[in-house]
């Protein structure tokens, strides 16, 4: 079914609508917050943005998701998920008020980033609780449709929230007071998601009581062993592992593109004007968002026509070739178009990876497989930013970085094809 048809089907359920509303309000708030942190870290008039600063900022934004990801399930399976959806927004709102106060008081940057990390840590629990709650509000025959529409809708409203943050920054300015206002607004909006969550019954979202469930301390000790077991299982399912590897390669190369684009706009295209740089990178992000949404529409048809095993290398190869064509001239117009291309290609590969893991991995290993998936998705992005910090010049104009990106995508496509071809041979 199409995205619109899937959405129409799942919205028929009252409890799904309430959980869905909780997600949309929270991710709209998250878009405002992410824009505020990004603007403060990379585009504030007071900051001197370097590739190393970009790497550090991206680490702050993403590492909580990689580090906490495998462990949050231990608590999500023991605490009332509805209560997590009620309490977490209030905790996050309080932390955002603290972050705003630190900015107004001109506190040291490490203090602000510590609170920002705490905000993201709370958000990791919140998003995990949303995901685990979904099977409790939709029938089994509609779960696939619900899984198709909720992440896409969440991503779209995150972009909308970031767009509102951009417009407000244009009105109030990008100094500490302007960023603090965005933090307060994000906290207020996120708090509203708790009001939506409160409309659901306390026991609706689980978890169900299981007397044989191990204690939390024992479960935490078993997390690492479980990840190792999940990795071994993935090795035995090469198609799923290869698709996950293709996504990891994209995230690494996309991370390099992000760092490259930020530095180019900050210094090469705009002569150090932070407001002009932010408008430029905002256009790239918007174009990428359009590409994300287009991928949701075309990928089901493309995989039906070509199969996942063919569509993934097509998307990766196209990303590499077009990045070279669009970025190597180092003209400002090329980056938004490249952002659109990478949005289509990257989201196409992600949809294929989601499907391949759900299709091929045994149910008992799915949780662990997606924990590894989550760590790769964010960790590779941060790792790429770290590499960029070592190779990017002060103005960002690096032919080496563009060559690595342009060659890396087709190389990932070839590796994916080789692994999936071996997998089909072994099956035959």
Secondary structure by P-SEA (a helix, b strand, c coil): ccaaaaaaaaaccaaaaaaaaaaaaaaaaaaaaaaaaaaaacccccccccaaaaaaaaaaacaaaaaacccaaaaaacccaaaaaacaaaaaaaaaaaaaaaaaacccaaaaaaaaaaaaaaaaaaaaaaaaaccccccccaaaaaaacaaaaaaaaaaaaaaaaaaaaaaccccaaaaaaaaaaaaaaaaaaaaaaacccccccccccccccccaaaaaaaaaaaaaaaaaaaaacaaaaaaaaaaaaaaaaaaaaaaaaaaaaacccccccaaaaaaaaaaaaaaaaaaaaaaaacaaaaaaaccaaaaaaaaaaaaaaaaaaccccccaaaaaaaaaaaaaaaaaaaaaaaaaaaccccccaaaaaaaaaaaaacaaaaaaaaaaaaccccccccaaaaaaaaaaaaaaaaaaaaaaaaaaaaac
